[in-house]
Amino acid sequence: MIKLCAFLGNFGKEYRLHRHNVAWLFLDSARIATGLQWSSKFKGSIAQIDAGSGKVYFLKPHTFMNLSGESVVDAARFYRCAPDEILVIHDELEMPFGAFGYKFSGGLGGHNGLRSLEQHLGTRDFWRLRFGIGRPDHDDVAGYVLSPFERTQLEFLNTRLFPEAEKTLSELFAEGIEGFDTRYKKVRVELDA
């Protein structure tokens, strides 16, 4: 059962529409998050929803991506969440734009937010909801993840991809996450449909 959803991103208006902040963009678009009461705690913002399985906490770390683990581990300790009860929502270079998927444990793919989580939790054994941002056709990966989505990409995310991902999140809260890493390992939403 998932008790804590950590949406990784960089805090600040200048980062809002960046690829690295796709998890925050997803949360901002999600109907399930409408009207939540947010409070400042655990070096971030936290809110609670009542899901079918009980209370679930939504966390937006304000530590910047590279230090996300500090915020997540503080919240996990306070709410007594084991690593396998945490769902981390983040951008994924190794997945094409237009795709999302669930994964349990595994490699870090050079993602500094995930590296920070492993460092602070002491394990990679947490759940992930990954949003594909694709790999750039140049070597400046940092510049790519810290650059904004194109307007058409943002429209696609908000009208097509995020609603599909939110359906799976609602299903997860109702049924539990077991098997999501096979059932929803990689979901492609067609760009031109």
Contacts in CASP RR format, 6 or more apart in sequence:
PFRMAT RR
TARGET T0000
AUTHOR 0000-0000-0000
METHOD contacts of the structure
MODEL  1
MIKLCAFLGNFGKEYRLHRHNVAWLFLDSARIATGLQWSSKFKGSIAQID
AGSGKVYFLKPHTFMNLSGESVVDAARFYRCAPDEILVIHDELEMPFGAF
GYKFSGGLGGHNGLRSLEQHLGTRDFWRLRFGIGRPDHDDVAGYVLSPFE
RTQLEFLNTRLFPEAEKTLSELFAEGIEGFDTRYKKVRVELDA
1 53 0 8 1.000
1 85 0 8 1.000
1 176 0 8 1.000
1 177 0 8 1.000
2 53 0 8 1.000
2 56 0 8 1.000
2 85 0 8 1.000
2 86 0 8 1.000
2 87 0 8 1.000
2 127 0 8 1.000
2 172 0 8 1.000
2 173 0 8 1.000
2 176 0 8 1.000
2 177 0 8 1.000
3 55 0 8 1.000
3 56 0 8 1.000
3 57 0 8 1.000
3 79 0 8 1.000
3 81 0 8 1.000
3 85 0 8 1.000
3 86 0 8 1.000
4 56 0 8 1.000
4 57 0 8 1.000
4 59 0 8 1.000
4 72 0 8 1.000
4 75 0 8 1.000
4 76 0 8 1.000
4 79 0 8 1.000
4 81 0 8 1.000
4 85 0 8 1.000
4 86 0 8 1.000
4 87 0 8 1.000
5 56 0 8 1.000
5 57 0 8 1.000
5 58 0 8 1.000
5 59 0 8 1.000
5 86 0 8 1.000
5 87 0 8 1.000
5 89 0 8 1.000
6 59 0 8 1.000
6 61 0 8 1.000
6 68 0 8 1.000
6 71 0 8 1.000
6 72 0 8 1.000
6 75 0 8 1.000
6 86 0 8 1.000
6 87 0 8 1.000
6 88 0 8 1.000
6 89 0 8 1.000
6 117 0 8 1.000
7 23 0 8 1.000
7 24 0 8 1.000
7 26 0 8 1.000
7 27 0 8 1.000
7 58 0 8 1.000
7 59 0 8 1.000
7 60 0 8 1.000
7 89 0 8 1.000
8 23 0 8 1.000
8 61 0 8 1.000
8 65 0 8 1.000
8 68 0 8 1.000
8 88 0 8 1.000
8 89 0 8 1.000
8 90 0 8 1.000
8 91 0 8 1.000
8 113 0 8 1.000
9 15 0 8 1.000
9 20 0 8 1.000
9 21 0 8 1.000
9 23 0 8 1.000
9 24 0 8 1.000
9 60 0 8 1.000
9 61 0 8 1.000
9 64 0 8 1.000
9 65 0 8 1.000
9 68 0 8 1.000
9 90 0 8 1.000
10 18 0 8 1.000
10 20 0 8 1.000
10 21 0 8 1.000
10 64 0 8 1.000
10 65 0 8 1.000
10 146 0 8 1.000
11 44 0 8 1.000
11 60 0 8 1.000
11 61 0 8 1.000
11 62 0 8 1.000
11 63 0 8 1.000
11 64 0 8 1.000
15 21 0 8 1.000
15 146 0 8 1.000
16 24 0 8 1.000
16 25 0 8 1.000
17 25 0 8 1.000
17 148 0 8 1.000
17 149 0 8 1.000
17 154 0 8 1.000
18 145 0 8 1.000
18 146 0 8 1.000
18 147 0 8 1.000
18 148 0 8 1.000
18 149 0 8 1.000
19 91 0 8 1.000
19 133 0 8 1.000
19 144 0 8 1.000
19 145 0 8 1.000
19 146 0 8 1.000
19 147 0 8 1.000
19 148 0 8 1.000
19 149 0 8 1.000
20 65 0 8 1.000
20 91 0 8 1.000
20 145 0 8 1.000
20 146 0 8 1.000
21 91 0 8 1.000
22 90 0 8 1.000
22 91 0 8 1.000
22 131 0 8 1.000
22 132 0 8 1.000
22 133 0 8 1.000
22 149 0 8 1.000
22 157 0 8 1.000
23 89 0 8 1.000
23 90 0 8 1.000
23 91 0 8 1.000
23 129 0 8 1.000
23 131 0 8 1.000
24 60 0 8 1.000
25 154 0 8 1.000
25 157 0 8 1.000
25 158 0 8 1.000
25 162 0 8 1.000
26 89 0 8 1.000
26 131 0 8 1.000
26 157 0 8 1.000
26 162 0 8 1.000
26 165 0 8 1.000
26 166 0 8 1.000
27 33 0 8 1.000
27 58 0 8 1.000
27 60 0 8 1.000
27 89 0 8 1.000
29 157 0 8 1.000
29 158 0 8 1.000
29 162 0 8 1.000
29 166 0 8 1.000
30 162 0 8 1.000
30 166 0 8 1.000
30 169 0 8 1.000
31 166 0 8 1.000
32 49 0 8 1.000
32 166 0 8 1.000
32 169 0 8 1.000
32 170 0 8 1.000
33 47 0 8 1.000
33 49 0 8 1.000
33 58 0 8 1.000
36 47 0 8 1.000
36 48 0 8 1.000
36 49 0 8 1.000
36 58 0 8 1.000
37 47 0 8 1.000
37 48 0 8 1.000
38 45 0 8 1.000
38 46 0 8 1.000
38 47 0 8 1.000
39 45 0 8 1.000
39 46 0 8 1.000
39 47 0 8 1.000
41 75 0 8 1.000
42 59 0 8 1.000
42 61 0 8 1.000
42 71 0 8 1.000
42 72 0 8 1.000
42 74 0 8 1.000
42 75 0 8 1.000
42 78 0 8 1.000
43 61 0 8 1.000
43 62 0 8 1.000
43 63 0 8 1.000
43 70 0 8 1.000
43 71 0 8 1.000
43 74 0 8 1.000
44 59 0 8 1.000
44 60 0 8 1.000
44 61 0 8 1.000
44 62 0 8 1.000
44 63 0 8 1.000
44 71 0 8 1.000
45 59 0 8 1.000
45 60 0 8 1.000
45 62 0 8 1.000
46 57 0 8 1.000
46 58 0 8 1.000
46 59 0 8 1.000
46 60 0 8 1.000
46 75 0 8 1.000
47 57 0 8 1.000
47 58 0 8 1.000
48 55 0 8 1.000
48 56 0 8 1.000
48 57 0 8 1.000
48 58 0 8 1.000
49 55 0 8 1.000
49 56 0 8 1.000
49 58 0 8 1.000
49 173 0 8 1.000
50 56 0 8 1.000
51 173 0 8 1.000
51 174 0 8 1.000
52 173 0 8 1.000
52 174 0 8 1.000
53 173 0 8 1.000
53 174 0 8 1.000
53 176 0 8 1.000
56 173 0 8 1.000
57 75 0 8 1.000
57 79 0 8 1.000
59 71 0 8 1.000
59 72 0 8 1.000
59 75 0 8 1.000
61 67 0 8 1.000
61 68 0 8 1.000
61 69 0 8 1.000
61 70 0 8 1.000
61 71 0 8 1.000
61 72 0 8 1.000
62 71 0 8 1.000
63 69 0 8 1.000
63 70 0 8 1.000
63 71 0 8 1.000
65 112 0 8 1.000
65 113 0 8 1.000
65 116 0 8 1.000
66 112 0 8 1.000
66 113 0 8 1.000
66 115 0 8 1.000
66 116 0 8 1.000
67 116 0 8 1.000
68 113 0 8 1.000
68 116 0 8 1.000
68 117 0 8 1.000
69 113 0 8 1.000
69 116 0 8 1.000
69 117 0 8 1.000
69 119 0 8 1.000
69 120 0 8 1.000
69 121 0 8 1.000
70 116 0 8 1.000
70 120 0 8 1.000
72 86 0 8 1.000
72 88 0 8 1.000
72 117 0 8 1.000
72 120 0 8 1.000
72 121 0 8 1.000
73 117 0 8 1.000
73 120 0 8 1.000
73 121 0 8 1.000
75 81 0 8 1.000
76 82 0 8 1.000
76 83 0 8 1.000
76 86 0 8 1.000
76 121 0 8 1.000
83 121 0 8 1.000
83 122 0 8 1.000
83 123 0 8 1.000
83 125 0 8 1.000
83 126 0 8 1.000
84 104 0 8 1.000
84 125 0 8 1.000
84 126 0 8 1.000
84 127 0 8 1.000
86 121 0 8 1.000
86 126 0 8 1.000
86 127 0 8 1.000
87 126 0 8 1.000
87 127 0 8 1.000
87 128 0 8 1.000
87 129 0 8 1.000
87 172 0 8 1.000
87 177 0 8 1.000
88 114 0 8 1.000
88 117 0 8 1.000
88 126 0 8 1.000
88 127 0 8 1.000
88 128 0 8 1.000
88 129 0 8 1.000
89 128 0 8 1.000
89 129 0 8 1.000
89 131 0 8 1.000
90 111 0 8 1.000
90 113 0 8 1.000
90 114 0 8 1.000
90 128 0 8 1.000
90 129 0 8 1.000
90 130 0 8 1.000
90 131 0 8 1.000
91 111 0 8 1.000
91 130 0 8 1.000
91 131 0 8 1.000
91 132 0 8 1.000
91 133 0 8 1.000
91 145 0 8 1.000
92 111 0 8 1.000
92 130 0 8 1.000
92 131 0 8 1.000
92 132 0 8 1.000
92 133 0 8 1.000
92 134 0 8 1.000
93 109 0 8 1.000
93 111 0 8 1.000
93 132 0 8 1.000
93 133 0 8 1.000
93 134 0 8 1.000
93 135 0 8 1.000
93 141 0 8 1.000
93 145 0 8 1.000
94 109 0 8 1.000
94 134 0 8 1.000
94 135 0 8 1.000
95 101 0 8 1.000
95 130 0 8 1.000
95 131 0 8 1.000
95 132 0 8 1.000
95 133 0 8 1.000
95 134 0 8 1.000
95 186 0 8 1.000
96 132 0 8 1.000
96 134 0 8 1.000
96 188 0 8 1.000
97 132 0 8 1.000
97 133 0 8 1.000
97 134 0 8 1.000
97 153 0 8 1.000
97 191 0 8 1.000
98 132 0 8 1.000
98 156 0 8 1.000
98 161 0 8 1.000
98 188 0 8 1.000
98 189 0 8 1.000
98 191 0 8 1.000
99 131 0 8 1.000
99 132 0 8 1.000
99 186 0 8 1.000
99 187 0 8 1.000
99 188 0 8 1.000
99 189 0 8 1.000
100 129 0 8 1.000
100 130 0 8 1.000
100 131 0 8 1.000
100 132 0 8 1.000
100 161 0 8 1.000
100 164 0 8 1.000
100 165 0 8 1.000
100 184 0 8 1.000
100 186 0 8 1.000
100 187 0 8 1.000
100 189 0 8 1.000
101 129 0 8 1.000
101 130 0 8 1.000
101 131 0 8 1.000
101 184 0 8 1.000
101 185 0 8 1.000
101 186 0 8 1.000
101 187 0 8 1.000
102 127 0 8 1.000
102 128 0 8 1.000
102 129 0 8 1.000
102 130 0 8 1.000
102 168 0 8 1.000
102 177 0 8 1.000
102 180 0 8 1.000
102 181 0 8 1.000
102 183 0 8 1.000
102 184 0 8 1.000
102 185 0 8 1.000
103 127 0 8 1.000
103 128 0 8 1.000
103 130 0 8 1.000
103 181 0 8 1.000
103 185 0 8 1.000
104 125 0 8 1.000
104 126 0 8 1.000
104 127 0 8 1.000
104 128 0 8 1.000
104 181 0 8 1.000
105 124 0 8 1.000
105 125 0 8 1.000
105 126 0 8 1.000
106 124 0 8 1.000
107 114 0 8 1.000
107 124 0 8 1.000
108 114 0 8 1.000
108 115 0 8 1.000
108 118 0 8 1.000
108 124 0 8 1.000
114 124 0 8 1.000
114 128 0 8 1.000
117 126 0 8 1.000
118 124 0 8 1.000
127 177 0 8 1.000
127 180 0 8 1.000
127 181 0 8 1.000
129 165 0 8 1.000
129 169 0 8 1.000
131 161 0 8 1.000
131 165 0 8 1.000
133 145 0 8 1.000
135 141 0 8 1.000
136 144 0 8 1.000
138 144 0 8 1.000
149 157 0 8 1.000
156 189 0 8 1.000
156 191 0 8 1.000
160 189 0 8 1.000
160 193 0 8 1.000
161 189 0 8 1.000
164 187 0 8 1.000
164 189 0 8 1.000
165 187 0 8 1.000
168 180 0 8 1.000
168 184 0 8 1.000
168 187 0 8 1.000
172 180 0 8 1.000
END
